[in-house]
Amino acid sequence: MEAQGARNPEGISHHFVETVKKAQNGDKESMEDILSLFSVDIEYLSRFIMLPREEAIQTLKIELINIVYQEL
């Protein structure tokens, strides 16, 4: 059985890298795409942070945005 992340790693990676580059250049739609892509993970991880849920979600989103703005 094929690993879940190995379906089309080159195509997915290339598209994601291009989206990150656009977001780094100020494209708000690209940043929204990235946040949307990680929204399920953010919701899940927010359960383990000892903050009110909405505050934990906002904190995780801010950290993800900071990571995106760092150089690849």
C-alpha positions in Angstrom: 0.0 0.0 0.0 1.3 3.4 -0.9 2.0 5.9 1.8 -0.5 8.7 2.1 2.0 11.5 1.6 3.6 9.9 -1.5 0.8 10.3 -4.0 2.4 13.0 -6.0 5.1 14.6 -3.8 6.8 16.6 -6.6 3.6 18.2 -7.8 2.3 18.9 -4.4 5.6 20.3 -3.1 6.1 22.5 -6.1 2.6 24.0 -5.8 3.0 24.5 -2.1 6.4 26.2 -2.5 4.9 28.5 -5.1 2.0 29.4 -2.8 4.5 30.1 0.0 6.5 32.4 -2.2 3.4 34.3 -3.3 2.4 34.7 0.4 5.9 35.9 1.2 5.5 38.6 -1.5 2.3 39.8 0.1 -0.4 37.8 -1.8 -3.2 37.6 0.8 -5.1 34.9 -1.1 -2.1 32.6 -1.0 -1.7 33.2 2.8 -5.4 32.3 3.2 -4.8 29.1 1.1 -2.0 28.1 3.4 -4.1 28.8 6.6 -6.9 26.9 5.0 -4.6 24.0 4.2 -3.5 23.7 7.9 -6.9 24.6 9.4 -7.8 21.0 10.5 -4.3 20.6 12.1 -4.7 24.0 13.8 -8.1 23.0 15.2 -6.7 19.7 16.5 -3.6 21.2 18.1 -5.6 24.0 19.7 -7.1 21.3 22.0 -3.7 20.8 23.7 -2.9 24.4 24.4 -4.0 25.6 27.8 -5.7 28.7 26.5 -9.3 29.4 25.5 -9.9 27.6 22.2 -10.2 30.7 20.0 -7.1 32.2 21.5 -5.1 29.0 20.9 -6.3 28.9 17.3 -5.2 32.6 16.8 -1.8 31.8 18.4 -1.2 28.9 16.1 -2.3 30.9 13.0 0.1 33.7 14.0 2.9 31.2 14.4 2.2 29.7 11.0 2.2 33.1 9.4 5.5 33.9 11.0 6.9 30.6 9.7 5.7 31.4 6.2 7.4 34.8 6.2 10.8 33.2 7.1 12.9 32.3 4.1 12.6 28.7 2.7 
